[in-house]
Amino acid sequence: MGFKKDGILNEDFFISPRILFICKEPNDKDLNEGDYRKWWEKGLAFRFGLRLGEWAYGLINNFPAYEEFSTPQAHEAFMKTAFMNVKNVEAELGLIMLSLLSI
């Protein structure tokens, strides 16, 4: 179980408006020693990723009608943002550490 890197997803496209999504903690046990910046390059996955893409697209484009939205547009918009987890270890590891501290 390791640290999950996060931050500006693509430095070349991180321009005004500068959007930072602050999340609680990773929820992917298979992303050991991973890098969200590389993971998100591949596309938006799962409900959480799609929702972040929708928000990014809306914020950048002044929330146009939903009919004008597409997943590729959401991915493009999301890559113009930054993504950060407050706690960069997976949820289960955090619970284990809390349990050990309470002994």
RAWO-V299466 format. One record per residue. N is the residue number from 1. OMEGA is omega as a letter, one per 20 degrees, with the letter a starting at -180 (none if undefined). Layout:
# RAWO-V299466
N|OMEGA, N|OMEGA
This chain:
# RAWO-V299466
1|a, 2|a, 3|r, 4|a, 5|r, 6|r, 7|r, 8|a, 9|r, 10|a, 11|a, 12|a, 13|a, 14|a, 15|a, 16|i, 17|r, 18|a, 19|r, 20|r, 21|r, 22|a, 23|a, 24|a, 25|r, 26|r, 27|a, 28|a, 29|a, 30|a, 31|a, 32|a, 33|a, 34|r, 35|a, 36|a, 37|r, 38|a, 39|a, 40|r, 41|a, 42|a, 43|r, 44|a, 45|r, 46|a, 47|a, 48|r, 49|r, 50|r, 51|r, 52|r, 53|r, 54|r, 55|r, 56|a, 57|r, 58|a, 59|a, 60|a, 61|r, 62|r, 63|r, 64|r, 65|a, 66|a, 67|a, 68|a, 69|r, 70|a, 71|r, 72|r, 73|r, 74|r, 75|r, 76|r, 77|a, 78|r, 79|r, 80|a, 81|r, 82|a, 83|a, 84|r, 85|r, 86|r, 87|a, 88|r, 89|a, 90|a, 91|a, 92|r, 93|r, 94|r, 95|r, 96|a, 97|r, 98|r, 99|r, 100|r, 101|a, 102|a, 103|none
